[in-house]
């Protein structure tokens, strides 16, 4: 980006135009134009006050100690930072542990397979219900005890079977 700004400035564009085009402050544009070599960015990991105590924090957290207890223990061993730094360290340990506990399922089922399974199970249920209703109907036909009631029941059962299957 800095090279682009320098090239555009050499072509004759004004600093204000470049600032609008690159969405930067005009003072930043001036600074970029005056640069003779590109800056080296060696941005390392930011140091925390708890860096030397990570092992202790992890061990105490696994033992189930509270933030206050961990703070007291670390202060006895030379820690001079804040309790909130300890809290952040403990939260990151817990978050990392939680992410490790989450496992991917060993069996994956696609939506199509799921639909097929549900549909086939539905068909199996309907087939079983149909067999049960047919058996019940057969029993009603063979029973001569309640002739009028059995005829009515037989008609309604036949309608149910026909409508369902």
C-alpha positions, 0 to 999 in steps of 0.5 A, a space after each residue: 500500500 505504501 508503494 502504491 501511495 508513493 507511485 500515485 504521488 509521483 504521478 501527480 496526485 495530491 495528498 488530499 486525493 490520496 487520503 480520500 482514495 486510501 481512507 487514511 489521514 493526510 498526515 499518514 499519507 505525508 509520512 508514507 511519501 517521505 519513507 525511503 524504505 519499507 518498515 519491518 514488522 516483527 510483531 511478536 506475541 504480547 507478553 502477559 504478567 502471568 507468563 512465568 506462572 502458566 504451569 502453576 495456574 494450570 495445575 491449580 485450576 485443574 485442582 479446582 482452586 478459585 481465582 482468589 486461591 490461585 492469586 494468593 498462591 502465586 503472590 506467595 511465589 513472587 507474582 506481582 500482576 493483577 487478579 484480572 490477568 489471572 482470570 484471563 489466563 484461567 478462562 483461556 485454559 478452560 476455553 481450550 479444555 472445552 474445545 478439546 472435549 468437543 469431539 466430532 460424531 463418529 457417525 455422520 448421517 446426511 439429510 437424505 439418509 435421515 429422510 430415508 430412515 424416517 420414511 422407511 420407519 414410518 412405512 414399517 410402522 404403517 405396515 405393522 399397524 395395517 397388519 394389526 388392524 387386519 388381524 383385529 378385523 379378522 377376529 371381529 368377522 369370526 366372532 358371532 357374539 355381537 353381530 350388530 356391533 361387530 358389523 358396525 366395527 367391521 365397517 369402520 375398521 375397513 374404512 380406516 384400513 382403506 384410508 390409511 393404506 
